[in-house]
Amino acid sequence: MHIMDNISHTEVGNILLKNGVKWRQSKITIDRSSQDPEYHLKKRGLKN
């Protein structure tokens, strides 16, 4: 096993793809500090 000091996001993505992991890239983050009045409804919908 080779241990690296740092790794780029691109390389992480390449490793995931190589191992059959799929994901969706998003620049939007929903968190507790969200100003969206429907935040809790949306979050609940994501968990189902």
N, CA and C atoms as an extended XYZ file, in Angstrom:
144
Properties=species:S:1:pos:R:3:atomname:S:1:resname:S:1:resid:I:1 pbc="F F F"
N         0.851       -1.174        0.000 N   MET     1
C         0.000        0.000        0.000 CA  MET     1
C         0.893        1.233        0.000 C   MET     1
N         0.527        2.196       -0.846 N   HIS     2
C         1.275        3.449       -0.945 CA  HIS     2
C         0.492        4.548       -0.246 C   HIS     2
N         1.116        5.260        0.684 N   ILE     3
C         0.467        6.351        1.406 CA  ILE     3
C         0.952        7.669        0.831 C   ILE     3
N        -0.012        8.557        0.526 N   MET     4
C         0.308        9.854       -0.059 CA  MET     4
C         0.093       10.966        0.964 C   MET     4
N         0.847       12.057        0.811 N   ASP     5
C         0.663       13.222        1.668 CA  ASP     5
C        -0.590       13.997        1.271 C   ASP     5
N        -0.889       14.051       -0.024 N   ASN     6
C        -2.093       14.737       -0.494 CA  ASN     6
C        -2.551       14.109       -1.802 C   ASN     6
N        -3.806       14.402       -2.165 N   ILE     7
C        -4.383       13.841       -3.386 CA  ILE     7
C        -5.417       14.830       -3.917 C   ILE     7
N        -5.529       14.936       -5.214 N   SER     8
C        -6.467       15.878       -5.823 CA  SER     8
C        -7.875       15.283       -5.868 C   SER     8
N        -8.864       16.168       -5.984 N   HIS     9
C       -10.250       15.715       -6.123 CA  HIS     9
C       -10.414       14.862       -7.377 C   HIS     9
N        -9.708       15.231       -8.427 N   THR    10
C        -9.786       14.482       -9.681 CA  THR    10
C        -9.290       13.060       -9.488 C   THR    10
N        -8.189       12.906       -8.783 N   GLU    11
C        -7.637       11.569       -8.557 CA  GLU    11
C        -8.569       10.728       -7.681 C   GLU    11
N        -9.178       11.347       -6.680 N   VAL    12
C       -10.157       10.626       -5.859 CA  VAL    12
C       -11.304       10.144       -6.739 C   VAL    12
N       -11.799       11.029       -7.613 N   GLY    13
C       -12.873       10.650       -8.528 CA  GLY    13
C       -12.470        9.506       -9.439 C   GLY    13
N       -11.240        9.540       -9.946 N   ASN    14
C       -10.753        8.461      -10.816 CA  ASN    14
C       -10.688        7.133      -10.075 C   ASN    14
N       -10.252        7.159       -8.824 N   ILE    15
C       -10.168        5.932       -8.026 CA  ILE    15
C       -11.567        5.378       -7.773 C   ILE    15
N       -12.517        6.264       -7.458 N   LEU    16
C       -13.883        5.817       -7.228 CA  LEU    16
C       -14.477        5.189       -8.485 C   LEU    16
N       -14.298        5.847       -9.625 N   LEU    17
C       -14.819        5.307      -10.887 CA  LEU    17
C       -14.200        3.951      -11.204 C   LEU    17
N       -12.904        3.841      -10.985 N   LYS    18
C       -12.186        2.597      -11.256 CA  LYS    18
C       -12.753        1.445      -10.425 C   LYS    18
N       -13.267        1.768       -9.239 N   ASN    19
C       -13.801        0.745       -8.341 CA  ASN    19
C       -15.322        0.649       -8.387 C   ASN    19
N       -15.933        1.264       -9.412 N   GLY    20
C       -17.359        1.111       -9.639 CA  GLY    20
C       -18.263        1.961       -8.762 C   GLY    20
N       -17.707        2.986       -8.140 N   VAL    21
C       -18.509        3.865       -7.283 CA  VAL    21
C       -19.048        5.000       -8.136 C   VAL    21
N       -20.360        5.238       -8.029 N   LYS    22
C       -20.984        6.331       -8.777 CA  LYS    22
C       -21.419        7.408       -7.800 C   LYS    22
N       -21.361        8.656       -8.220 N   TRP    23
C       -21.761        9.768       -7.379 CA  TRP    23
C       -22.209       10.908       -8.258 C   TRP    23
N       -22.814       11.883       -7.619 N   ARG    24
C       -23.260       13.071       -8.328 CA  ARG    24
C       -22.479       14.255       -7.782 C   ARG    24
N       -21.844       14.998       -8.667 N   GLN    25
C       -21.112       16.190       -8.253 CA  GLN    25
C       -22.095       17.341       -8.118 C   GLN    25
N       -21.972       18.085       -7.053 N   SER    26
C       -22.865       19.209       -6.820 CA  SER    26
C       -22.107       20.321       -6.113 C   SER    26
N       -22.363       21.550       -6.521 N   LYS    27
C       -21.759       22.693       -5.852 CA  LYS    27
C       -22.682       23.237       -4.765 C   LYS    27
N       -23.886       22.663       -4.668 N   ILE    28
C       -24.867       23.127       -3.699 CA  ILE    28
C       -24.784       22.236       -2.458 C   ILE    28
N       -24.683       22.855       -1.300 N   THR    29
C       -24.661       22.131       -0.042 CA  THR    29
C       -25.840       22.587        0.799 C   THR    29
N       -26.620       21.649        1.254 N   ILE    30
C       -27.744       21.972        2.135 CA  ILE    30
C       -27.292       21.660        3.554 C   ILE    30
N       -27.361       22.650        4.412 N   ASP    31
C       -26.957       22.430        5.801 CA  ASP    31
C       -27.927       23.105        6.755 C   ASP    31
N       -27.657       23.001        8.030 N   ARG    32
C       -28.555       23.547        9.057 CA  ARG    32
C       -28.700       25.059        8.972 C   ARG    32
N       -27.715       25.726        8.424 N   SER    33
C       -27.759       27.187        8.351 CA  SER    33
C       -28.496       27.677        7.098 C   SER    33
N       -29.107       26.758        6.360 N   SER    34
C       -29.807       27.110        5.130 CA  SER    34
C       -30.925       28.106        5.411 C   SER    34
N       -31.070       29.084        4.534 N   GLN    35
C       -32.119       30.081        4.644 CA  GLN    35
C       -33.400       29.636        3.941 C   GLN    35
N       -33.379       28.456        3.344 N   ASP    36
C       -34.520       27.938        2.617 CA  ASP    36
C       -35.622       27.535        3.605 C   ASP    36
N       -36.822       28.133        3.502 N   PRO    37
C       -37.903       27.801        4.439 CA  PRO    37
C       -38.382       26.350        4.316 C   PRO    37
N       -38.100       25.691        3.197 N   GLU    38
C       -38.503       24.301        3.004 CA  GLU    38
C       -37.347       23.334        3.229 C   GLU    38
N       -36.300       23.782        3.877 N   TYR    39
C       -35.095       22.975        4.094 CA  TYR    39
C       -35.419       21.622        4.728 C   TYR    39
N       -36.177       21.635        5.835 N   HIS    40
C       -36.447       20.389        6.555 CA  HIS    40
C       -37.267       19.417        5.709 C   HIS    40
N       -38.200       19.938        4.927 N   LEU    41
C       -38.980       19.070        4.041 CA  LEU    41
C       -38.092       18.427        2.990 C   LEU    41
N       -37.189       19.223        2.415 N   LYS    42
C       -36.290       18.691        1.388 CA  LYS    42
C       -35.342       17.661        1.979 C   LYS    42
N       -34.813       17.956        3.149 N   LYS    43
C       -33.871       17.036        3.790 CA  LYS    43
C       -34.566       15.720        4.112 C   LYS    43
N       -35.783       15.798        4.617 N   ARG    44
C       -36.547       14.593        4.934 CA  ARG    44
C       -36.770       13.778        3.664 C   ARG    44
N       -37.031       14.445        2.547 N   GLY    45
C       -37.252       13.765        1.279 CA  GLY    45
C       -36.003       13.071        0.761 C   GLY    45
N       -34.826       13.652        1.048 N   LEU    46
C       -33.574       13.041        0.609 CA  LEU    46
C       -33.282       11.761        1.368 C   LEU    46
N       -33.718       11.674        2.616 N   LYS    47
C       -33.432       10.512        3.441 CA  LYS    47
C       -34.319        9.315        3.079 C   LYS    47
N       -35.468        9.580        2.463 N   ASN    48
C       -36.408        8.489        2.138 CA  ASN    48
C       -36.011        7.766        0.902 C   ASN    48
